[in-house]
Amino acid sequence: MSTPTLGSTAADTRSTVADTSAAPGEGLRERKKRLMRQLLSDTATRMFLDRGFDAVRVAEVAEACGVSEKTVFNYFPTKESLVLDRLETTVASLRTGLADPAVPPVQAALAILGRELAGLTAWLAGQDDPGQAAQAMRRFGDLIRVTPSLRAYQSDMMNQFVSVAAEILAARAGMSASDPEPQIAARALLGLWHVQAESLRQHLDGSTAPARIHELVSADVRRAARLIDTGLRSFALAPPADPNHGARPAAARGPGQPA
């Protein structure tokens, strides 16, 4: 089961509407692998929602899918990744989106978030009962919040997010990834995912239409983005501050005078 955001409250749309068609350029072997991965993740998530994450063993997921436990781990390195498998995709999308120096960082992040939100609300709109589907999404978010190992896994992925973003932003600005500017910039971008997740949780109330959810969540994310956009645009234009800037030469200071 996938999540559309790093702090997601929603399950991936694949869980209910399986895409069995071949992707462009996808061979038979790749398609079979993709569908097996989807089956494993969707089956595991349904079992976790029904019984709780800790109460389900990976071997039970394997049995339900008619494969061995080893096969499950060939697709997913950890039990937690069965649930949060799309976090890696979000990080990869961020890496690609931030790589273009012509695109401001906030705009790159908004493009990724917009695609994720559009996919989620389009799936909701296609359900026989969008309200019930929205409630199922909230249950998925609740599963993450009440399961320590899932929260820890999510936290690790967020740290990867910050590392990737800081590395790319630093390269764009001619800085080191450990410099304070790319570090705070990366965390500010991560904040947009938190805003989208929290807004989704608020508006997935079972009564709001999918189109309205899209409108409301997009507005919340844009408000947050406006707040950080100026800083993220400007830090790459200015060189890092010289810690010795403003200090008087030693010869210009009298004995005992501070620098």
C-alpha positions in Angstrom: 0.0 0.0 0.0 1.4 3.4 -0.9 1.1 6.8 0.5 0.8 10.0 -1.4 2.7 12.1 1.1 5.6 11.6 3.5 3.3 12.2 6.4 0.4 10.6 4.7 -3.1 9.9 6.0 -4.2 8.1 2.9 -3.7 4.7 1.2 -2.5 4.4 -2.3 -5.2 4.3 -5.0 -3.8 0.9 -6.2 -5.3 -0.9 -3.3 -8.8 -0.8 -4.8 -8.3 -0.3 -8.5 -5.5 -2.5 -9.6 -3.8 -1.3 -12.8 -3.3 -4.5 -14.7 -2.5 -2.9 -18.0 1.0 -2.7 -19.2 2.9 0.6 -18.7 4.5 2.2 -21.8 7.6 0.2 -22.8 7.0 -2.3 -20.0 7.8 -5.9 -20.9 6.0 -9.0 -19.7 8.6 -9.8 -17.0 8.5 -6.2 -15.6 4.7 -6.2 -15.6 4.5 -9.5 -13.7 6.9 -8.1 -11.1 5.0 -4.9 -10.7 1.7 -6.7 -10.3 3.2 -9.1 -7.7 4.6 -6.2 -5.8 1.2 -4.5 -5.9 -0.6 -7.7 -4.7 1.8 -8.1 -1.8 1.5 -4.5 -0.6 -2.3 -4.4 -1.0 -2.8 -7.7 0.7 -0.5 -6.8 3.6 -2.2 -3.5 4.1 -5.7 -5.0 4.2 -4.5 -7.5 6.8 -2.7 -4.9 8.9 -5.9 -2.7 8.9 -8.0 -5.6 9.9 -5.8 -7.0 12.7 -3.1 -4.5 13.4 0.4 -4.3 12.1 2.1 -6.2 14.9 -0.4 -9.0 14.9 0.3 -10.0 11.3 3.4 -12.0 10.3 5.1 -11.6 7.0 4.6 -15.4 6.5 0.9 -14.9 6.7 1.0 -12.3 4.0 3.0 -14.6 1.9 0.5 -17.4 2.4 -2.4 -15.2 1.5 -0.7 -14.3 -1.8 0.4 -17.9 -2.5 4.1 -17.2 -2.4 7.0 -17.9 0.0 8.1 -15.6 2.7 11.4 -15.2 0.9 9.5 -13.9 -2.2 8.0 -11.2 -0.1 11.4 -10.1 1.2 12.7 -10.1 -2.4 10.2 -7.4 -3.2 10.2 -5.6 0.2 13.3 -5.5 2.4 11.3 -4.9 5.6 7.8 -5.5 6.9 7.3 -1.7 7.2 8.1 -1.2 3.5 5.1 -3.3 2.6 2.9 -0.4 3.9 5.1 2.6 3.1 6.5 1.5 -0.2 5.7 4.8 -2.0 7.9 6.9 0.2 10.9 5.8 -1.9 9.2 7.0 -5.0 8.5 10.4 -3.5 12.2 10.8 -2.6 13.2 9.8 -6.1 10.7 12.3 -7.6 12.2 15.0 -5.4 15.7 14.2 -6.6 14.6 14.5 -10.2 12.5 17.6 -9.6 15.2 19.6 -7.7 17.9 18.7 -10.2 16.8 21.4 -12.7 18.3 24.7 -11.6 15.9 26.6 -13.7 13.0 25.4 -11.5 12.7 27.1 -8.1 12.8 24.5 -5.3 9.3 25.3 -4.0 7.8 25.0 -7.5 9.5 21.6 -7.9 8.0 20.4 -4.6 4.6 21.8 -5.5 4.6 19.9 -8.8 5.3 16.6 -7.0 2.7 17.3 -4.3 0.2 18.3 -7.0 0.6 15.1 -8.9 0.2 13.0 -5.7 -2.9 14.9 -4.7 -4.5 14.8 -8.1 -4.0 11.0 -8.2 -5.6 10.6 -4.8 -8.6 12.7 -5.5 -9.2 11.3 -8.9 -9.2 7.8 -7.4 -11.7 9.0 -4.7 -14.0 10.4 -7.4 -14.0 7.1 -9.2 -15.2 5.1 -6.2 -18.9 4.0 -5.8 -18.8 5.5 -2.3 -16.2 8.2 -2.1 -17.1 9.0 1.5 -16.4 5.4 2.6 -13.2 5.4 0.6 -12.1 8.6 2.4 -12.8 7.0 5.8 -10.6 4.0 4.7 -7.8 6.4 3.9 -8.1 7.9 7.4 -7.8 4.4 8.9 -4.6 3.9 7.0 -3.2 7.1 8.5 -4.3 6.0 11.9 -2.5 2.7 11.4 0.8 4.5 10.9 0.3 6.8 13.9 -0.5 4.0 16.4 2.4 1.7 15.2 5.8 2.7 16.6 7.8 0.7 14.0 5.9 2.4 11.1 6.5 5.8 12.6 10.2 5.0 12.9 10.4 3.8 9.3 8.6 7.0 8.2 11.0 9.1 10.2 14.0 7.4 8.6 12.5 8.1 5.2 12.0 11.8 6.1 15.7 11.9 7.1 16.5 10.6 3.6 14.3 13.2 2.1 16.2 16.0 4.0 19.6 14.5 3.0 18.6 14.3 -0.7 17.1 17.8 -0.8 20.0 19.4 1.1 22.6 17.7 -1.2 20.9 19.0 -4.4 20.1 22.5 -3.0 23.7 22.8 -1.8 25.1 21.9 -5.3 22.8 24.4 -6.9 24.1 27.1 -4.5 27.7 26.1 -4.6 27.6 25.2 -0.9 28.2 22.1 1.2 25.2 20.0 2.1 26.1 20.5 5.8 25.8 24.3 5.5 22.9 25.7 7.4 21.2 27.2 4.4 20.6 24.0 2.5 19.8 22.2 5.7 17.0 24.5 6.7 15.8 24.8 3.1 15.5 21.0 2.9 13.5 20.9 6.1 11.3 23.7 4.9 10.4 21.7 1.8 9.7 18.6 3.9 7.2 20.8 5.8 5.1 21.1 2.7 4.5 17.3 2.8 3.4 17.6 6.4 1.0 20.4 5.5 -0.5 18.4 2.7 -0.9 15.3 5.0 -2.5 17.3 7.8 -4.8 19.1 5.4 -5.9 15.7 3.9 -6.6 14.3 7.3 -8.8 17.3 8.1 -10.8 17.2 4.9 -11.1 13.5 4.4 -14.2 13.6 6.6 -16.4 11.4 4.4 -18.7 14.2 3.4 -16.5 16.5 1.3 -16.5 15.9 -2.4 -13.2 14.8 -4.0 -13.0 18.0 -6.1 -13.5 20.1 -3.1 -10.9 18.2 -1.1 -8.4 18.9 -4.0 -9.3 22.6 -3.9 -9.0 22.9 -0.1 -5.8 20.9 0.3 -4.1 22.7 -2.7 -5.0 26.0 -1.1 -3.5 25.0 2.2 -0.2 23.8 0.6 0.0 27.0 -1.5 -0.4 29.2 1.6 2.5 27.4 3.3 4.6 27.5 0.1 4.2 31.3 -0.2 5.7 31.7 3.3 8.9 29.8 2.5 9.3 30.6 -1.2 11.1 33.9 -0.8 13.7 32.5 1.5 14.3 29.4 -0.7 14.7 31.6 -3.8 17.1 34.0 -2.2 19.5 31.8 -0.3 21.0 30.4 -3.5 21.8 33.9 -4.8 23.9 35.0 -1.9 27.3 33.5 -0.9 27.6 32.0 2.6 28.3 34.6 5.3 31.9 35.0 6.2 32.2 34.4 9.9 35.0 37.0 10.0 33.1 39.6 8.2 33.2 42.9 9.9 36.2 42.1 12.0 38.8 44.8 12.2 42.4 43.9 11.2 44.6 43.3 14.2 46.8 46.3 13.4 43.7 48.6 13.5 42.8 47.6 17.1 44.4 48.9 20.2 45.7 46.6 22.9 42.9 44.8 24.6 40.3 45.9 22.2 37.8 43.3 21.0 37.7 42.2 17.4 
